[in-house]
Amino acid sequence: MKTTISNGEIKRQNRIKTAQYIFEHRMVSRQEIAAALGFSLPTVFQNVTELIDWGMVCESGEYGSTGGRKAKVLKIREGFRCVAGAEITAHHVRLILMDLNWSLLAAEQVSLAYENSSEYYEALGEQIDQFIRRNGIGPDNPCELIGVGISLPGIIDHDLGVLRQSYALNVMNVSIRLFAQNIHYDYCFENAAGNAAYAELENKQNNTIYLSLNDTVDGAAYFDGELYHGDNFKGAEFGHMILVPDGRPCYCGKKGCLDAYCAARVLNKDNARTLDDFFSDLEEKKAEAVQLWDEYLEHLALAVSNLRMAFDCDIILGGHVGGRMAKYLRELETKIRRYNKLDLDISYIRTGRFKKESSAIGAARQMVDRYLSGLPVF
Ligand SMILES: [Zn+2]
């Protein structure tokens, strides 16, 4: 059956795309928006005027002139809404508050050991409430909170609303409603690696593979601006690709998984030392650290090369190790060249900008997307 979309709905969708573009790119001109979204300039002028009148967008200076009238810089107005992000881990909740210009207003980590109990879920809601209140958000503050994006470490079945499996939390098949029942704001849930990837994406439309090199190795894939979940929400579990047949045992029960070779715990020796200590030893060229790093990069090179062959797109190395990887990329490149004869260099690899807050920031960004996609008619 043919469905028709009203003119009002088309206008609303165009306004949503304009608002999303300004949020994603932070500082833009009307001309850039028109070129990027394929809108006519009059359409963009109308959308922007409506968003300015509504209080969401403001003009902030001018671009340098290239002849003719200077283009005005557009951005989200200071003080227009804020958003929270929460990353749930086995022993902590990491909380962030940011505005819609991507400025981090607050970041905290609170101790809260996960257990599947009503006491935990009550405490989670209370911690989120307290964090938001501590940072001055409430009925008296005009900076209205649009919601809380939440990261969970595991496979989320969005159809059933269930955390299907989480090794980190040591649970299976827990309803998302339990996590949400004491949250007094709008919310959304996504898995931790998907959110971390989302925080790192500079251009949503670029296809991107994200490899999270943390205590575990996790992954995410964004294709055409959307997180790829797979048919059963198990997509992009790169940490459990077999790298070495019958190799080192992995916590998942298999042998030879990427996780067993490239998780941060390989470097910090299951927390016998800190990751900072390891990288200090590496800087000082201590033999044990140099050899361990060489083996680590060998396995990482193999995994990255395979991912590049499979997906032919940008690859971000994130997490605690990925965030420290920038100065070692040449070393990694030398190893990748042995496996990859199709690419001239490794300019498709980028290292993560965020070490600690990526998952919570990505969760907040998901929440903003949800908010903007529901912009009202005005
Ligand atoms: Zn595994």
Boltz pocket constraint, residues with backbone or C-beta under 6 A from the ligand:
constraints:
  - pocket:
      binder: B
      contacts: [[A, 239], [A, 240], [A, 250], [A, 251], [A, 252], [A, 253], [A, 254], [A, 257], [A, 259]]
      max_distance: 6.0
